[in-house]
Every structure is written in C-alpha cells, then in structure tokens.
Amino acid sequence: MSQTAVIGRAAESFVIEGGRPLQGRIQAAGNKNGALPILAACLLTSAPVTLHNVPRIVDVETMLELLNDIGAEADWIGPNDVQVHAADVTKHELDEELCSRMRASFLLAGPLLARLGTVSVPPPGGDVIGRRRLDPHIHAFREMGAQIDVGRRYEMRGGSLKGHHIFLDEASVMATENAVMAAAIIPGETVIGNAACEPHIQDLCRFLVSLGAQIEGIESNVLRITGVDSLRGGEWEIGPDHIEVGSFIGLAAITGGDVTIDAVKLADLLSILNSFEKFGVHVERGEDFVRVPPRQELVIQDDLGGHIPKIEDGPWPAFPSDLTSVALTIATQSAGTILMFEKMFENRLFFTDKLVSMGARIILCDPHRAVITGPSKLSGQRMESPDIRAGMAMLLASLCAEGSSTIGAVYQIDKGYERIDERLRALGAQIERVDA
C-alpha cells in the first residue's frame, strides 16, 4: 500500500447509527499478531512459503512492502493468501518511513540478523498506548553474541551468533518472537526463560517447526530452540484472531444481538470468556464456533461478600491487554460497578473521555485503573480513534448508542480489523465509510 493510500485511509471516517441488534454469522479472520511475525520468519528460508488465512489489513500490507523493499518477493496470490520467496535478500537496512507505520517492523531484526549477520533498524512506529520497551529484544540479541549500537537507528552486527540461555526481564511478545526466529538458524541451543506464550507465539513456533526448526516447550514460558543449518519452504494457515473474536462477542452482547462466530479456537478464548461472564455475557460453545444468544441481561457479578469485582490484564494466559478497551465498554452497559486494571500500558485507558462524553459513568483513577458503573444511556458523538483497540471500543459504544456517531482516523481500526465496516453491515449494522 502506497503512502498516498495510507494518508487516504487516515482521512476516512465511520458514520454509525446506533441501536440496532447485530444478527447472523461471521467468520474470525486470521490473527494479525500471528501473521506479522510469521511473515517476518519467512526471511529465514530461501525457499518459497505460502501462507493462508492472512488478514488483509493495513499492517500486513506494510509488512509486505518491507519484505519487498529488502529484496524478497512477497505478494497476495488470493483474497487471504500470500506467497513469500526470500531467495535474494541482501539489503540489511530497513526503510525508515515504512518502519514508522507500525511497531511490528522491528520483527525483521531477528531474522535478518541471523541470516545476513547484520541489520540496521530505525525506531518502530505503532499505537501510542504507553512506553513499549525494546530493551528485551536488545538483551536477547546481545546474549546471542550480537554487537549493537543504539543511536538514531539500531545498528546490529551478528559476527558469530550462537545459542545462549536468555532470561527476559518481561514476558515481551515481540522480544520472544525475535529471539525464537534468530535462534532457529544459529548454532547451538537457545533457552528463553520468562518467554511470552500467547496463541500467536505458539502459532509462530509451530510454523517454524513445520519448516524444520527444532523448538521445545511450545505453550510454556520456557522455550528451547536448537539451531539448524537451514529451513525448508512450505505452507501454513494462520490461526484465528482471538482478539477479534472477543471484540465480536462484545459487539453482539451490548447490542442485544444474536451472533455466531465461526472458525474459532476455543482454547484461545478461555480467559476471555471467563472474564466476560463477570458482565453477564454468556456464550454458547461449539467445536469451532461460539454463539452469543440474543437479549442477554448484562449484570456485573460481584465478588463473594458483595465486593466490587475486578478485571485485570496480564501475560498469557491472563486476560489480554488488547481486549481491555472492549471489556471496559461492555461494562458501561452492564448493571453494577467493576474495576478495570490495565497493568501493561499506561496510555491504554486514556480514550475513556470519549465514552464519558457519550454518557458513560467512568472514574479514571490513574493511568492504569478505571471504575465503571452501568448501565449508562449512551448518545452518539463525534470522536477520533487514537489506536486500534480504542477505535474498536468506540465502535462498540457507537453501535449501542442512541443517534449518530462519527469516528475519525479509522485507519487505526483498519490496522487490526479486516473490512470491519463491510462485515458488520452483513450483520445488520448501519455503518458507512466516508471521506472525512
């Protein structure tokens, strides 16, 4: 996607008429946070790799541009199918403008460092939801033997990389992914302690194993990777996006709708469904689908003794931070009081002033905690999306509000949700994409 196209997307808005229950079936898209590292990992082999169920979103388009810019051939071969052939990758310096569009650009550091022995990466862009440290990435690479100069860019030289025992000082998703990718093709055994183990990391590890990597401990927070000389090509299907599934459950519940979400993986939803039950959101579970029954009475379930309950995020398998904004919006439509404790990002809750302007009763205690009392009657407003997940929360609020709402900067939502306006219209939502 060209810079002109990105600017055009940034100038678009959604106009939503609220008060319509969603009805019908919708299929979960491929996991955004799984597709991006898997695309980066294709640099570890010179053979072709075909990926299926790739979400057609802005961040994926940017990753394809980055891959092509350094010499790989990365193209769509179907509506949600991508082929990557990285036989002739020689460029080690990543484009600054492309990297400024998304944080996941830093995922190219590990594969390029392992394959070329050197990489130059500018600071990545991404959602402004608080400080997002790169320290664990740098620590992991240095433990493997890389020499790194940090200035205007991150200049990394591999020399003689080899496996090492690494303990991450935080369970960073991207740092775990970068370390796993680099370790896959360098000599020796790498042990990563305090590794993140979210569903998309598990998907990345299984993808690499399908290409010939040796990885043990998948699903745990200790990963053992024995480096191999080379990886082969192959095919892989990206797993479903559990964050999108959680968002659709929220959309159905607060509009009083009847929605079935297909192509889900129930094991990825356990912490989400358990937390949503605190709002009175009950979900029927099938082998590969979930259904939100209509006209549910949303009532917050107090803790034992009548104490105010709490939902807090954390590393997997705790409740995911990316659904904090959605959960908070569901709380505005649930009878009772609940505390939302966002531990991971200090700016994640700053969007709540938009919901307050719509009529929500929210006390923002500090950057990490908000107390919500519902249900609140929301009225349509004009808003601006500051990031992907806050944008989805605003979309939830707009669909259950009275009157018309306008959400600007929907490019932010497009970064994480494929054709969200088209898919919601298929469920009966009145939502239109317009030029701002």
Beta strands, then each sheet from edge to edge (+ up, - down):
strand 1: 12-17
strand 2: 23-27
strand 3: 49-52
strand 4: 73-78
strand 5: 81-85
strand 6: 118-121
strand 7: 147-150
strand 8: 154-157
strand 9: 165-167
strand 10: 189-193
strand 11: 214-216
strand 12: 222-226
strand 13: 234-237
strand 14: 258-262
strand 15: 284-285
strand 16: 289-292
strand 17: 310-312
strand 18: 336-341
strand 19: 361-366
strand 20: 369-374
strand 21: 382-384
strand 22: 404-408
strand 23: 430-435
sheet 1: 21+ 22+ 1- 23+
sheet 2: 2+ 14+ 16- 15+
sheet 3: 4+ 5- 3+ 13+
sheet 4: 6+ 8- 7+
sheet 5: 9+ 10+ 12- 11+
sheet 6: 17+ 18+ 20- 19+
end
